[in-house]
């Protein structure tokens, strides 16, 4: 079969990075008291606020949920509740883009209950449930203080309860599944040794640990007149996955009987960082404490800050990459935030507030390395108390003109707190679960901008800082190359490009925001030998102007032009093959390789018209594949177009003479700009042996899109055919023919309007007598608008009625749609990014040494293979060409991934997909990918802990 396919032009890819964002300070609220409890960075770059609202809603106060964008503009706002007091205190974003909210609900009878409700991404209620216990003598009230999603898709909720007619309280912990059903529940507390005492136990912070268990901090205190016999303090519980106590500690000293809310996070070393407050029964003043514990709960260091913290506001303690911690809390009428190093020393500190008593609610990290603070203010805004939200940079700054920020000079001192072992027991409880029916109401909060929005000035980011050209003096102009310009921050980037040599030109020479610059060199204006010049990309407002692209131009006297060179790598010589096989290699030139032709020796059965002037039969043109051969790119760093040296072609051996049975000699010829031709194999070609007569797997081909062709629209016709040798059959409903894009299954040929079992005369005639000969053709309608404009892969995998499976062709295609905004990892690559543009520096992260689960091949096994890392923490995976793999990166909250080439971190390879929510990396490489590929994944486990997962994928020739 003759088939010509398109050759890829040079394709850049964008490096995914997080740009620096604006800083601002705003209030949100109405005429009454409206407060914030937690702020959550969302996957779209914005934030979600939860708290309580009295200005709007159904009762005295309602749970309030407010979605804002990255600049603090409200996208939607809703109140949820009954006639009595209701509130929201915690929120997490779920894998479907929605939100899980926890708080308290009165259900209209003024008795507070644990309340959990699931919202869609637009704030509509998916489900809602309330939880409580029945008291022996009088009704009890329940208060939620903390909630976190768990690795199994459910959540863990913590708080406390107490009888309304009494004063004592106990902690209460519920483990819920993804629909709110209780999996287990525990209650308990420290009661001391005195009779008739009033005791207070309240859980304030709970989180899942890396071993699947939980860490909890609680307050255990007594009335100041009835001491807990030296048993008051911060109670720390390490629980198993089922709620059993693994270890427990009480943190405090004899005269510190009242304890304020606390927060705890696990650290990368497996230990914990804890922040809370204490009050002395003698001084009546809260002190903020920050304590570093090891994995067993032993104190490593402890600091006291003496800030006069409010006893009713919860601090936030955050892990900041590998450099330290952020503490945010309430002190002396302001919200205070400080950066600590790993040993507890303050590196910087700020206070945020006005004339009133600003209260801290919650603080979180932002994607650009800064911070978002949610609090409450009585002195600014529309009413009694309003939400007070501040977005800062990485040093806690908003801007010199912002009056809500103040400098402080707190000096930490060593604390005299100690740890005591405790031996309390948590008891099983039997909660009542009620499906609630609270309705949502749109609210109309007023937004006040307290400070002018401060943005980072523009920053010039280039796709490369080096381009090389070769030519002959007085000869033809070599092919142009290009580089990209992008704004790496905010504001508007107006840039100009200035050349520094007469033989050099660039177009356009100016632009706004992102653009491509085409670079051309003229050998008639250059000297013989090595010419070097630069293009200076400048902007009057950019912080890093100018940026330089170095141009190397080697000019030689005639005759000196070189022919293409390279290699014909697969299939391996002497291989016994059948069905579709990848034909691959690499090639480079001093100018540019235009194409690679795949040919074969003529057979006696070939018609004369099929045999070319060179005596060979043309099969097809290979595709140049961007990034397919990083090994070659490293070997030849100074040659043009080095990043697309790899080439590939899928050969259906069934269409070779004698239906693909016998010995054949394949040839690969590279052609450059000047017409030079090189055969990319020694000894006159590559000899292969095909045995399709004894093949046992399905075979076939994808016909559209063409190899390297364009595809667009929501119903692009992906067309192909599938057969299988006798006596087996491919089910005629198309249920076992699956379609995969970028390594992820997108559907099959059974689901309408997709179809299989269609007749096509040429295929049916070429392969008569098979069970599917009368209907080999199928169609899949592909929605290409789901993919970013750029290069993608598409595969069909067919399974026959006896379970044998094989890949049915592989295609690279260009998705081309106007206005497509879906992000892909195949965009323009940018290098030399400022490290501050990243959430944190990947090489500085600790390595994870956990085993990983891997599925590979065309049939994914139900039970994955578990691969242990080597001594460097690297997971090694081997697959055949065009075979798929699926790598589970383990439990986590968010993931990033990179292809490592030399010292550069680039986007993941063409044909791959990283599910950044589930932590699953899928890759089905197209033809051309061969050899070793170094990947790095970064996993954020949701506790502020990030780890690096090195992976080496080795792609071996198909046999």
N, C-alpha and C positions, 0 to 999 in steps of 0.2 A: 504494500500500500504506500502510495506517495502522499506525503503530507508536509507542507511548509508551515512553520509556526513563527510567531513574532519573536524577535530578539529583544530582551530588556535593554533599555537605555540605562545609563548610570542612575541609580536611585539612592537618594539620601534618606536617612531615617532620623527622626527627632528623638532626642534623649528625653525621657520622661523625668521631669523634675518639678519640685514644688517652688513656685516663685515667691519672692518676698511680698508681703501684703501690707495693706494700710493699717495704721493705728487710729483708734478713735475712742471716745467715751460718750455714752448715751444713757438716758433714762427712759423707762417704759411704764405706763400706768394710767390710772384714772383718778377720780376725786377722793377715793378712800384708800385703805391700806392694801397694797399689792406687793408681794414679796417673791424672791427667787430662792430655790433650794439647790438646784444643780444646773449646770450648763454643759452641753454635750457637743463636741465637734462632730459634724455629720459628713457623710461620704462625699457630698457634693461641694464641700469646702465651706459650708455655712455652719450654723449652730442651732441647737434646740434648747430652749429654756423651759424649765418646769418649776412650779411653785404654787402659790395660792393667790386668788384675786377676790377682793370684796367690792370693787367698783362695778363689776358686771357679773352676771351669772344667775343661778337659780336660788341661792340661799345666802346665809351670812358670809360664807366664803366658799369658793369653788376651787377645784384643781385647775390650774392654768397652764397651758402649753402654748409656747410662742416659737415659731420658726423664723429665723432671721438669716440673711445672706452674710457673706464674708465682711461686708461693710456695715452690718448692723441694721439693714433695712428689713422691715417686717414682710415676710412672704405670706404667712397666715397665722392666725391666733384664735384659740378656742378655749372656752371654759367648760368643765365637766363637773356635775354634782347634783345634789338634792337640796332640800330646804335648809338642812342643818350645815354644820361646818364640814368641808371637804378640802383636801389638799393633795399635792403631788410633791414628793421629795426626791425621787430618783428616776433616771431614765437611761435606757440603753437602746442603740440602734440594732435592729434585727437583720438577718441575712437577706431578707426580701426588700430592704430599704425602709421598712416601717419602724415603729418605735414601741418599746415595752415600758410602761410607766407604772411606778409603785407609789402609794401614798396612803392616806387614810380617808375613809368615807363614813358618814353618819347614817346613810340610807334614809335620812329624814327623821330618825328618832333620837338624834343627838348622842348616840353611843358610837364611839369611833371604832372602826374595824380596819384590819389590813385590807388594802384595796389594790388590785393589779388589773390594768387594762392594756390591751394591745391596739395600737393605732396603725393605720396605713400611712404611707409616705405623705399624704395630704391631710392627715389629722382626722380621718374618719374612723369610728370605732369598729374594730374587728371582733373582739370579745372582751368581756369584763367580768371579774369575780371578786367577791369579798370573803374574808376569813375571820372567824372569832371563836372563842370558847365560852361556855356557860359557867358563870360563877356559882359557888355554893350558897352564898347568902345575898349577894347583890350583883348587879350587872358589872361587867368589866369593860374597860376601854383598852384599845390597842393602838400603838404608834409605830409606824414604819420609819426606820432611819437610814437603811441602806439596801440596795439591790444590785445584783450583777448577773449578766448572762453567763451561762455555764457552757462548757465545751460540748455538751450533748444537745444543745439547742434549747434547754430549759433555762431556769434562773434560780438564784438563791436569794431569799428575802430575810432581813433581820430587823428586829426592833424590840419592843417590850410591851408588857401588859400589866394592868393593875386593877384592883376592885375600886369601883367608883366611891364606895363608902369607906374606903381605907386609904392608906398612904403608901404601903409597900408595893414593890413592882418586881417583875421577873423578866429575863430575856426570853425572846421567842424567835425561833428560826424555822423557816419553811423552805423545803426544796420542792420546786414546781417543775412540771414538764412544759413543753412548748405551748400547750393550750391551757395552762393554769391548773391542771390536776395535781394534787399533792402526792409526792413520792415518799417523803418522810418529813417529820416535824419534831422539834425538840424544844423544851423549856427548862429553865433552872436559874440559879443565881447563888451568890454568897450571902449568908444570913448572919454570920458571926456567932458569938457564943453567949450573948446576953439574952435573957427572956424579955418579952414584952417590948422589944425594940422595933423601931421603924427603919426599914432598910430599902435601898434603891438599887436595882440592877437594871441596866439598860444597854443593849447592844447598839453600837454606833457605826461600826464599819465592818463589812464582810467582803471577802474576795476569794476567788478560787486560786489555789496554788498550783505550781507546775506538776505536782504529783497527783492532781485530781481531787485533793482535799480542799480544806478551807481554812483561812485565818480570820479570827474575829477579835475585835477589841470592844470591851464593855466597861461601863462605869459601875463600880461596886462601892456604895457609900451608905452612911447612916446620918440621921439627924445629929446635929452637932452636940446636943445634950445627951445623946445616947450613943457613945462611940462603938465602933465595930471591933473593939478589943484588938486594935492594931491590924484589922483585916480590911480596912478601906483602901481603895486604890484603883488603878487601871487593870482590869482583868483581861488577860490575853489567852485565847483558846486556839489551839491547833487541832482541827477536826479532820477525821477521815472523810472519804467520799460519801459515806453513809451516815455521817453525823456523830460518830463516836469520838470521844476525846482522846487525842494522841498525846498531847501534853498541855499543861495549863500553868500560868504564872500570874502572880499579882505584883504590880509595879507600884511602889509608893514608899512613904515613911510614916512614922507613928503619928505625927501631928498634921498630916495631910489627909483629911477624911473626905472631903468633897472633890469629885473629879469631873472636869468638864468633858464635853464630847471629844472624840479622838478619831484619828484616821490612820490606817496602816496600809502599806504596799509591800509586795515582795520585791526583792532586789536580784540582780543577775547572779549573785553568788549563792542564791537560795535562801538568804536571810531575809530580814525585814527592816523597814524604816517606819518609825512610829512617831506621830505628833499628837499632842493632847495638852490638857491643862490641869493644874492642881490648884486647890485653895487651902491655905493654912487656917486651921481653926483659931489660931492666935492673931494672924495678920489680916484675915478676911480679904485676901487679894489673890487673884488667879495668876499663876505663873505658867508660861508656855514651856513645854519640855519637848525635846526632840531626841529620840533614842534609836541607836542602831543595834539590832539583834542579829545573832547568827541563826543558822537553820534550826538549832535546837532551842532557841529562845534565850540564849545567854547574852548579856549586855556586852557589846564591843566598845561603845562610847555613848556618852549621855551629855546633853547640854540643857541649861536652863536659861531662859531669855528674860524673865521678869517683866513681861509686857503689859500686865493688867488685862488679860484677855477676857472678853465677855463669856460668861459661863453657859450661854445658851446657843452659841454659834459654833459650828463644826469647822475645824481647820482642814486644809487640804495639804497633803504631802505628796510630792510627785518626784518620780525618777526622771532625770534629764540626761538621757543618753548614757555615756560612760564618764560624765564629768561631775556628777553630784546630784543635788536635790533642790527642789523648790518648796518652800513652806509659805502658805498664805493663811492668814487668820485675822481676827479682830483685835485691835489694841487701842485703848484710850480714845475711842471715838472714831477711829479710822480703820480701813482695811490695810493690812500690812503684808508685804511680800518680800522674801529674801531668797537669794541663791546661796546654798551651802556647798562646799566641796565635799569630797568623800570622807573627810575626817571631821566634819561638823563645823568648819570655819566659814564665816560669812564672807562671800565675795562681793555682793552688792545687796542693797536693801532700799525699798521705797514704801511710802504710805500713800493711800488714795482716799480722798474724802473732801468734805467742805466744812461748814460750820456746825452741822448736826452730828448725830451719832450714826455713822455709816457702819453697817454690819456685813460681815463676810458670809456669803452663801456657799460658793464653790469656785474652784479654779481648775483650769485644764490647759494642757499643751495645745498649741495650734500647729497646723502642718508646716508652717515656715520656721518653727523653732521658737516662736514667741509664746505669749500666754493670753488667755481669755479669762477675765474675772467677772463673776456674777455676784452681786451683793444687793444691799437695800439701803436707800437713803431717804431721810425725812427732810433734808434741806434743799434738795433739787428735784424738779419734776412737777407733776400735775396734781399731787394730792398728799395724803398723810405719809405713807411710805410708798416709794416707787422702786422698781427694779433699776439697779445701777450696774451697768455693764461696761467694762473697760477692756480694750484689746491693746496689748503692748508688744514691743519688739522683744528680742531675746535678752535684753538687759533691763526689762521692765519699764522702758520709756514710752511715752506717747508723743511728746513734742514739747519744745521749749515754751510754746504759747498756751499750754494746757494748765489751767489753774487747779485741777483736782489732784495733781501729783506733788508729793513732798519728799524731801530727803530726810532720812532718819539715821541715827547713830547708835543702834542697839549693839551691845557687846555681850556675846554669850559667856556664860560661866559654867564650870562643872557643876553637876547636880549631885545632891546627896541621896537621890532615890535609889532603892534597891529592889531586887526581885525576890519574891518568896514563892515556893512551890505551894500549890493548892491541890485539894483532892475532892472537889465538888463533883456532882453527878448531874448530867443532863437527862431529863425524863421525856419519854414519849408522850405526846399529847394527841387529842382527838378533836380536830377543828371542825366547826361547821363551815361549809362552803356554800355560798349563795351566788347565783348568777344575777348580777346587778343590771339595772336598766337606766342608768344615768344618761341623760341626753346632753349633747354638746350644743353650745351656743357660741356664735361668733362674737368676739369682743372687739372693742374699738379703743385700744389704748393709745394715748398720746405719746409721741416720741419727741424728746428734747435732745438736741445735739449739744453736749457740754463743751466740746473742744472741736476746733476745725479739724477735719480729717487730715491726718498726716500720712503721706505716702512716701515710700522709698523712691528716690529719683530713678529714672530709667537706667538700665544696665545693658550694655552691649554683650550679646552672646553670639558666637560664631560657630558654624558647623565644623569648621576645620581651620587650622592656622598654617596649613602647608599644602601647596599644589606643585606638581612637577610636570614639565613638558620637554619634548625632544623634537628636533627638526634638523633639516639640512640648510646650510646657508644658501639663500636664493631659491629654496624649494617651496613646496606648498605649505600653507598654514596648517599646523596640527589641529586636531579636534579641540574645540573649546571645552572647558570644564567649569564647574560652578561651585559656589559656597553659599550658605544661608546666613541671614542676619535675623536675630530675634531679640525682643525686649525681655530681659531676664528679671524685671521687677515691675513697678507700676508707673503711672504717668504715661506720657506719649513719647516714644522714641523717634525723633527725626534725625536721620543719619545721612552721612555723605561718605563716598568712597573715593579716595585720592590715590592715584597711581604714582609711582616714582621712577618710571622708565619710559622712554619713547616707544619701545617695542611692546609695551603692555597696554591693554585696554580692558575696561570693565563696564558692564551695562546691566542695569542702570547705575548711574553714578550717585544717586541719592534715592531715598525712600522714607516711608513712614511705617513704623512697626516692623512686622516680619516681611521678608522678601528674599528672592534668589538673585545672586549677582553672577552673571556669566563672564568668564575670564577668557580672553583671547590673546595670543602672542603672535608677533610678526617676525619671522626669521630674517627678513630683508633689512630690518632695522636693528638687529642685534649683532653682537660680536661672535666670532667663532670661538667656541669654548663654553665655559660655564658662566651664564648670566644670572644674576640674582637681583630681585627687586621686591618691593612690598606694595601692598594695598592697605592704606590706613583708613579704617572705618571709624569715623568720629561723630560725636554728638555734643552740642554745647551743654546739655543738661545731664548727660550720662555720668555716673560716678567713676566709671573705668575707661573713659575715653582718653586716647584712641586705642583701638585694638588692631593688631597687625596680622595680615595674611602674607606669609613669605611665598614668593613665586620663584621656583628654580627652573631655568630654561637652558638646556644643553643644546648648543648649535654646533654641528660638525660639518666639515667640508665633504663634498661628494667624492667618491661613493662611500657612504658610511651607514646608510639605513639598514636596519636589522629586520630580520623576519620574525614572525611570532615564534614563541617557544612555549613549551608546556608539557602536559602529560595526559595520556589516555589511561585512566585508572580502573574503571569497572565497566563491564563485568570482568572478573579475573580470567586470565587466559586458561583454557582447558576446562572451564566450568561446564557442568551439565545443567541446562536451564530449560524452563518452560514458562508459559504465560507471559506476564508483563515483567520486564526487568529494567532497572535503571542503567543508563549508559552515561558515564560521568568522567570528569577530568578537570583540568585547569589550563589556562593559557594567559600569557601577557605579551606585551609588545612595547617598543619604545614610544609608540604613538597611541594606537588604540586598535584592539582586535574587533573587527566588525561582525564576524560571525564564525560559527563552528558548524561545518556540515558533517552529518553522519552518513556514511556510505557503506556498501558491502561489495564483495566480489560478485561478478556476474555468474548466473547459473545457466545451465543449458536450456532450462525452461523459460528463461526471460525473453520477452519479445524484444526485437531490436530497438524499438523506440524507447524502451526503458533503460537502455545502456547508454551512458554518457560518453562524450569524446575521450575521457580518460580511462574508459573501460570499466567503470564502476557504476553501480545502481544507487541512485540517491534515495535515502530513507527520510531524512528530515533535518531541520536546523535545531540545534540545541539552544537552550535558554541560558543566558548569563544570570547568575543568582547572586544578589547582593548579600555579602556576609557569609557565603557558604564555605569559604576556605580561609579562615583566619590564619592557618599555618602558612599559607602562601603569602598572605598580606604581610606577615612578620618577616618573611624571608626577603621580600623585595619592597622595602618601604619607600623607595625613591622612584618607582615606576608609576606612570599614570594609570588610573582605573584599577588599581590593585585590589580594591575592596570587592570588585565583581569578577575576580579571576576565575571562580568556580563556574562550571557549566554542567548542564544535565539534560537528559532526554529519556523519556519512557518509551521503550521499544516493546511492542507486542510481538513476541516471537512467533505466534501462530500465523502471522502474515508473511513470514519468510518462506522461500520456496519449499515445496513438498509439505505445506501446512506446518512449517517450523520443525521439521525432523531432519537431522543431519548435522554436518559440520559447516560452519560459515565463518568467513573472515570479515570483520568489521574494521572500518577506517574512520578516523576523525581528522578533518582538515580545518586549520585555522587560517583566516584571511584578515589581513590588516588594511588600514586606510590606503596604503600605497599599492595594493594589489599583490603583495607578497603572500605566498601560500606555504604552509608548513604542515606536514603530517605529524600528528601528536602521538605517534607510537613507533617503536623501533621494530625492525625486522618485518616491515611491510604489513602491519595491521595486527589486529587482535583476533585470535582464533577461538571460537566458542562452539560448543556442541549442544544442540537442542533436541529434546525428546518429548515432544508434546503428545506423541502417540500413547505414552504410558503415564501422562499427567493425571493426577487425581483431584486437583483443585479447580474451582471455577476460574474462568478467564474472561477477558473482555476489554473494553476501552471506554474512556470518556471522550466524547466528540466535541461538546461545547461546555464551557468556554474553550477556545483554542489555547494551546500551550502559550502562555504569556499574553493572551487576549484580554479584551476589556469585557466587563460585565456591569450592568446597571439595572436599577429598578427594583420593585418589590416582588416581582414574579419573573425573574430571569430564568429562561429555560435551560436547565442543566441536563444534557442529553447524552445517553450512552447505551451500551448493550452488555449483556451478561449471558454466558453459556457455561455448561459444565459437562465433563466427559460422562459417557454411559458407564454404568447403568443409572447414575445419579441424576437428580433433578434440582433445579432451583424453584422453590414454591412460586407458583404463578401469580400470587397476590402481591409479590414484591416485598413481603414482610421481612425477608432476610437479606435485603440489599439496603445497606445503610449509607448515609451521606455524611461526610465529616469535613468541617471547615476549620482550619488552623488547629487541628488535633482534637476537636470537640465534635461529638455526634450532634447533628442538627435535625435528623429525621430519617425516614425510610421511604421506599417507593410504594408502600401500602396505603399510607394516609392520603386521602383525597386533598387536592386534585392531582397528587402524584400518581404515577401509573407504571405498571410493568406488563409484560406479555403482549407487546406490540410487534407486528410483522415488519421486517425490512428486507427487501429482496437481496441486496448485496451480501449482507451478513448471513441470512438464511440459506442462500445459495452456496456460500463459501463453506458452511459447516452443516451439511444436511445430515439427517438421521439422528440428531441428538434430541433428547426429550424436550428441550426448549427451543429447537430450531424454528418452530413456527411463530415464536413470539419472544425474540431475544432482547427487544429494545425497551428501555424505560426512560421516564422523564421525571425530574425533580424540579419543583418551582422554588428557586432560591431568592430569599429577600436580601439583596445585596446592600440595602440601606442600613442594615444592622452592623456593617463593617466600615471602618474608616477608609477613605480614599487611599489607595496604595495596594501593595502586593500581598496576596493571601494564597493559601493552598486549599485545594479541594480534592478529596479522595472518595472513592466508592469502595466498600468492603462487602463482598458477597459470601454467603454461607449456603452450602447445599443441604439437601435433606438428610445427609448423614453426618453433618457437623463439620465438614472440611471448609475452611475459609481462606480467602486470599484477597489481596488488594487488586482492585480492577482499575488500574490506571491512576495517575496522579497529575494534577495540573497546577501550575502557577497561573493566577489571573489577577488583573487589575480591577479593583472596585472603583467605579467612576460614577459618583452621584453628586449633584449640586446640593450644597447645604448640608452635607453629611457631617455630623458632629460627634459621632461615636468614636471614643478614643481607641486607638490600636497601638501595638508596639512596632508597627511598621510605618514610621513617620521619619521626618528628617532628623538625622543624628547631630547633636551639638556636643562639642567638647570644650574643655577648659572652663567649666562652670565653677563659679565661686562656691566653696564648701558651705557657706552660709545659706545657699539656695536649697540645700538638702535638709531633710529632717535631722539627719545626723550623718557623720562620715562612716561609710560602710566598712572600710578597712579597720577602723578602730573598734568595731564591735567584737564581743567575745564569740567564739565558735560554739555552736551546739553540737554535742556528741551523741545525740539521740539516734536510734535506728529509724529508718524510714520505710514506708510501705510503697511498693512499686508494682504496677501492672504493665505488661508489655506484650507486643504482638498484635495480630489482627483480631484474635479472640481474647478479650480481657477475662482473666480468671476471676472466679468469685472470691477466692482467698488470695490476697496479694502476697508477693514475696517480700520478706523483711530483710533489708540490707543493712548491715552494720557499717558504721563509718570506719575509715582507717585511722592511723595515729594522728593525722592532721585534721580529723573531723570530716573528711571528704567522702561523700557517697558516690560510688562508682557504678555506672549503669552501662551495659552493652546492649545495643540493638542492631538489627540488620538495616540496610538502606530501606527507606520509605516505610519502615515499620513504625508503629506507634508506641508511645509510653505514657503512663500516667503516674505522677509522683505525688504522694500525700506528704505535705510538709509538716504535718502535725497540728496540734491545737494552737490556736492563736486568734488574734482579733483582726490583724491586717498584715499584708504581705507585699513585698516588692521583689523584683527579680532583675538580674542583669546578665548579659553575656560579657565575659572578660576577655579582652584582646590586648595582650601586653599589659600596660598599666591603665588602660581605659575601661570604664564600665559603660557598656552600651546596652541598648534595648535587647530584649530576648529575641531569639532568631525568628526569621520568617517561618510561618507554619506552626507557631506555638501560641499557647494561651495560658495566662496565669489568672486563676480565679482569686482575686485579692481578698475576698471575704472568706472563702472556704479553705484557702491554702492548698489548692490542687493545681499542679503544673502539668499541662498536656502538650505533647509535641508529636507531630507526625511529619517528619522532614520530607520535603520533596526531593526529586533527583538533583544531585549536585552536592548534597551534604555528605561528607565523608571524613572520617578521622575523629580527632578529639575536640571536644567543646567544653570549656570551663565556664560554669554558671555559678552565680552567687545569689542566694535568696536571703532576704531579711524578714524575720518573723517578729511581729509585735504581739506579745501574749496578752495584752490588755492590762497588764499591771505596771506599765512603764518599762518593761524589760524587753530589750531587743537583742536578738541573737542572729549570727551569720551562719548560713547553711551552705557550705561549698558542695558543689555537685560537678562531677566529670562525666559527660556522656560520650561514649565511644561508639561511633557508627562504623560498622564493619561491612565489607562487600556482601551483597546478597548471594547466597549459594543455593 
